[in-house]
Every structure is written in structure tokens, then in C-alpha cells.
Amino acid sequence: MITFDMVIVGSGGGPDETNLSAYLLKPRSARWEDGVLALEAGSGQGALNQLLQRNPYLFDPPSDLDDHEPRVFSASEIYNLVRCYLLTHAHLDHINSLVVSAGSFGAPRKRVYATKQTLQDLEIVFSDRIWPNLASWNEEDDSHKLLYSVLRPDNKYKSIFPDVSVRTLPLNHGRNESGHYESAAFFIRHEPSSREFLFFGDVEPDILAEKPQTINVWRAAAPKIPDTLSSIFIECSWPSGREDETLYGHLTPEHLVDELTTLAGEVVKFRCSQPQPRARPARKRQKKNPPSMEDLGSALHGVRVFIMHCKDDVNGVHDRPVRDIIVEQVRDLVVARGLGADILGAVQGMHIGTSFTIHQDVIMV
């Protein structure tokens, strides 16, 4: 079953401003004309216009399965169809196009969903100093283009779009002179089917954090894998070899695979906790040891991990895209640990039909 359609407008982590985090989403059963959910807002209309020049049928690819006439959209049409934005945090590579384009938005108002802290950070930008004040907290204030809408990390799902709800969990994203900085992870659920995918903002490895928080995301995900959750979008900004002191709240392949190993351990713990049919009287329960590497084997079978937010190689050190190097490094480590997950790169211009089985389709355009 394919439950969502996603077009990747940008998947990089900078400094190339034409390829920053930006994903457009809708339920598979709906049309793009019915409305679009914008997940992050780094790159926007300019980047999408370039993608559509290369492939006019990005949003409605021709299919041999039916004889419908493919629809050609313009970048401005698509962004006028955006009904709401969902932001993990307010760093510029995740909000740039939202800010720059806000003045050209037409009616109706677009909601901006994020944690209260992220919205307060965004409010600093829309201050009539850095940028005109085009956003408001007031539901009745129709003169503003954007409406701040708070997501609370209360373990509940909140409806943000027709047939789509989201559960928000906080993440560490390093620290600065002001203290700890938080990002967010979203469980994005298709309500008619109860299937969902997991989308991360920027992530500091738990092993380096003063207060680990990613573990809470993995514990929430474990019971769902792979039956109702089998797609994970997570950053890996740097290739192997980066020193921990210069990660700036991001992941390397080694740290990412450590996190995936933690997820696999939580999956094994959950499965072992489920009642099993007994052929003989139950014996006294003994304390179980933590899962071993043998226990973790193929724990993530049926899960696809999309690597995103890879930092560009500005110094020309590598002879191929850094994303390809990072994906290869992550894949090799996952295979070495026998975790069973499929590792893929989130590529700008990709149209993904997000189902929740290992047979889901990916259309690269």
C-alpha cells in the first residue's frame, strides 16, 4: 500500500543554497490540487522551478498503468497549493524559502506548525527588522500571511492536514552560547491506514549529549516496525573521519549506525516482551541480558532509511557527491552489523511513493 507521495525539493545541508531541506507531501489518495503539506522550507520556488524545467512531470509522472493525461504544474502553482508548513527547527537551511516567499503568499493563510521554541525563533526573523512581520499568533488576524501553530511534545498525535496527523518528540541539536539547542522528530501518520513514517530534524548523537533524547524516539518507533512504520528520514551531515568536537550537533556514519543499532535493540526488546504461546507451564521469569549483536540480526528488515542533510564538499576533496560517499559508508556499516535495513539517499528531484513494505516504489526523476 502506498500512502503518501513526496517530492524532494531539496535534501542537502548546505552551503549550497539551491539544495536545502524541503519536502512536499500529500496523501496518495488525494490530488496535489487538493493541497500540499510542506515539510521543512529550506529551498523553495527557485529550486523547484529548476527541477520542473528538467522534468515537467515531476508531480504527475506518466504511468503505463492508466491512460490519464499527466498534469504539468509550475513552481508557483505548487507553492500556492501549500496549506501548511511543518518545521523541525528554525535554522536558516530549514526555513529560508518560507521567510523569503511569505510576502507573495495569497489566501488562505498558511499555518506554520512547530514547537513553541521554534516558532518563537521564527518570530525573531519576522520582526520588521530582519524581515517584515508576516506571521501572527492570532487566529483572527487575517491580515498576516502565516499563522503560528504550536506542536507540543505530549506523546499525542495532532491533526495538521486532511488525513494526516503528527506526533512531535524533541531532539538535541548541539549547544551554543545560549545553551542547548533543540530540534524535533515527527511521526507523520496517514490516518485512514494508521501507517506512518519518521522524519528527523538535525540530530546530535545521544552518546555526546548531556541529556540523551533520540532514545525516546527509538522507543516510540520500535513497536511499529516494520508493520506500520517502515520509512525513516534522518540526517547524516558528515562523512566518516569527522572529529566529534566539530560535528556541531550532527551525525556521521558511525554515529548514525550506532543510533540505528539502538533502534534495533529497542525493536528486539519490544518483540521479546510480547506474550508467546507456551507449550508447557511457565517457569519463573529470569532477568534478561541486553540484546546481543546476534539478537539484533535483521531487526530492521523491511525498514528503509533515507539519508539526508549531507554537507556539500566545498573544498573539492572528493571526486563524487558527498551524499553518495556517506550513503555507501552507512550501508557498509549496517551490513557489517547485520541490521537488515535498506539505506538510500534522499536526492533532490526524487518523487517517492511512500508505502510501508519492503516493496514500496521509488521513482527517481
N, C-alpha and C positions, 0 to 999 in steps of 0.2 A: 504494500500500500504506500503510495506517495502522498504525503500530507501537506507539504509546503513546496513552494517554488521560491528560489533565492537567486538573485543576480548580484554578483560581487562587483561593485563599482570601484572599490579599492581595498587592498589587503595588506599593504606594506606598512612599515613602522617608521618611515622617514629615512633620510631627509627629503626625498623626492615628493614634492607637494602634489604631484599629479596622481599619486597612488597611496592614499591614506585610508584608514579603516572606514569602510562604508558598505553596507549590505542592505539590499532592498528585498522585502519579503511579502508574501501573501499566502493564504491557504490555497492548496492546489485546486479545490473545487470552485474557487472564485476566479473572476477575471481581474486582470490588472486594472481595468477601468472601474472596478468596484472599490478600489482603494489600495494603498500601499503602506506598509509599515517600514520605516527607515530605522535600521539597527546600526547605530553609530553614524557619524556625519563628518568624517574627515574630508574625503573627496566628494565632489558633488556634480553639478550640471556640466562643468567643463570637462571633467574626466569622462562622464557618461556620454557626452557628445562625441568625444573621440572614439569611444568604444562602438557607438552606433554607426559612425562613419565606416568603420571596418566591418561591422556586422549589423545591418539594419534590422535583422530578425532576432536580435538578442533576447527579447522578451517573449516572442512567439515563434519559436523555431518551426520550420516546415516539418511535417511528420508524414511517414508512409502509412500511419495507422488510420488517418482520416483524410478527407478531401477539403478541409476548411482552408480558406484563404488566409495566410499568415498576416498578422497585423504589424504594421510598422509604426513605432512611436518615436517622437522626438524627445530629447532630454528634458525640455521644459514641460512637455505633457506629463511625463512620468513624475517629475517633482511636484507638479500641481496636483497629482493624484495622491501624494503622500498625505496621510491623515494624522500620523503621529510619529514622533521620534522616540527611540529608546536608547539611552546613553549609559555607558558603564562608568565614565568619569569625565571630567571637564578639561583634560589636556587638549591642546590645540589640534593635535593629529587625530582627535576623535570628535571635534566639534566645529572645525574650520568652516565647512560649507554651510552648516546650519546658520552660523553667525553672518557670513558674507551674503547669503541668499535671503535672509529673513525679510529684508525690506521689499523684496519683489514678490513675496507670497501673497496670493489672493485669498478670498474667503473660500471655505470656512477656516476659522482659526485652527492651528495645529497644536496639539498637546505635545509637551516635552516631558517624557517620563524618565525619572532618575531618582536616586536617593536625595534626601533633603540637602546634604552637604554638597553634592554635585550641582544641584540647582542653585544653591547659594553661590557657588563658584562661578556658575554661568551668569548669575546676576551681576557679578563684578564686571563682566565683559559688556553686558547690556546696561551700561551705567551712564549713557550720554557723554562719556569721555572716551573710552576705548572704542565704543560703537553706540549708535543711537539706541535708546531704550525701546525695544520692540517686543518685550515679553512682560507678562504680568502674572501675579498670583491670584488675581480676582476673576472668578468665573464669569462675572457680569461685565467685565471690561472688554467689550468687543473691539475697541479701537486698537488694541495691540494684536500683533500677528501671531504671537506664541503664548501658550498658557502653561505655566509651570504646574506639573502634576507629580506629587510625591509618591515614590515607591518605598515601602517600609520593609525592612528585613525581619518580618514577623512569621516566617515559615508558611505564609498563606499565598495562594495564587490570586492575582488581581487581573480582572478583565481589562485589556487595554485596546482591543481591536476586535471586530466581529470574529467569533470562533477562536480567538487567541487570548491566552492569559499568561502571566509571567510570575514566577517566584524569584525573589531577589535575595542573594546572600553576599555579605561583604567579603572583600579580598584585601590583602596587603599589597601595596604598590611602592614599597620602599619608604624612605623618610627624607625630609628636607629640613631647612632651618626652622620651619613652623612645627615640626614633629612628624608623626606618622601620616602617610597619605594613603587613602583607601580608594580602591576600585570596586567593581562588582561583578558577580557572575549571575547569569539569568538562566533559569529553566523555562524555556518557551514552549508552551503546551497548546496543541491543537485540541480544542475542547470536544468536538464530536467524536474523536477517536481516542482521546486521552494519551496520545503519543506526543513525545516532546523531544527537543534537542537542547544541549547545554552549550551556552556561549559565554566565554570568559572575556573580561576586560584584561588589562595588563596585570601581571602576576609576579609577586616576589616569592621565591621558593620558601616553603614553610621552614625548611631547615635553617634559613638565615633570618627568619622573622622572630621578633621578640615575643609575639603572640600569634602562633600559627592559626590561620583561618581557612586555608584551602582544604584542610582535612574535613571541615564541616560540609563543604561542597561534595567531596567524595562520599561521605557517609550518607548524604541525601540522595546521591546518584546510585549508589550500589544496589538497592532493592529493585531498581528499574531496568538494570542492564541484563540482557540486551532487548528484552521483550517490548518495553515501551520507550526506551531511550537507547539509541544506538549511534548517534552522531554527536561529536564533541568538537567545538571550535575553540582552539586555545593557542595563545601566543608562544612563539619561541624566537626571541628577538636576535639572539647572537649565536654564531656557530661555536663548536667546541673550542676550548682553549681560552675563553674569556675569563679573566680573574673575577672572583666573587666581589671584590671591592669596587669593580667598575660595571656591575650589572645594572645599577640604577633601578632596581625593582622589577627586573625582567628575568626570563628563563633562558637557559642554554639547553642543548640536547640532553646533557647528563641530568640536569635538574628536572627537566620535563619528564624524562623517563623515570626518575625517582618518584615524581608525583603520580605518574601512571601506575607504577608499582604499588604505591599506597592505595590507589583506587582498586587495583586488582586484589589487594589484601582485604579491603572492605567488602568487595564482592564475595570473596571466599568466606569471610566471617558471616555475612548475611546468609549465604546458602547453607552453611553448616548449622545455622541457628534455626532453620526451618524444620518442622516436625517430619520425621522419616517413619515410614511404615516399619513395624517391628515384627519379626517372626518369632521372637521369644521374649520372655519377661524382661523389662528394662532393668539394667543394672544401675548402681549408684553412679550419678554423673561425676566424671572426673574433670578437673581443671584442664582446659585445652591450652596448648602452647600456641604462640603466634604462628600464622601461616608460614610455611617454608617455601623456598623457591619452587619445589616440586608441586606444592599446593596451588601456586599461582599460575601454573602452566595453562595457557589458553583461557584464563579467567575473563579476558576481554575479547574472546572470539565473538564476532558479529558486531563489533564496535568499530566505527570509522572515526579517526582523529584527523581533523583538518588543521594543519599548521598555518598560522597567520602572523602578521605583525613582524615579519623579518626585516631587520635593518639593512638598508642598501649599502653596498660596498663602494664608498665614495673615493677610496684610495686606489682602486683598481688592483687589489691584491689577488682576486680570484678571476679565473678565465670563464666563469659561468655564473648565472644568478645565485646570489647567496641563499635564496629560498630553496633552490634545488639541492645545495650542499647541506643545509640544515635538515631538510626532509630526509635526505639519504642518511645522515648521521643518526637522526631519531629512529628511522626504520631499522637500521642495523642494531641499535641498542635494544629495541623492542623485540627483534628476532632473537638476539642473544639471550634475553631473559625469558623468551617463550611466552610472552603475554597474550599473543593472539590477535592484537588489534591491527587494523589496516591503517597505514599512515599515508596521508595525502597532503598536497599543498593546496592552500586556498589561493587561487590565481585570479588576478584582476581580469574581468571579462568572462568569468565562468558562470554558467547557468546551471544551478544544481536543483534537481528534483529530489527533495529530501524525504525519503521514506525511512523506515526503521527496521529494515532487514539487511542482511549482507548483500542482497541482490539489488539494492537501490541503484538508480541510474544517475550518472553524472554526464552532463553534456558540456564539453569544453568548446568554447567558441572564440 
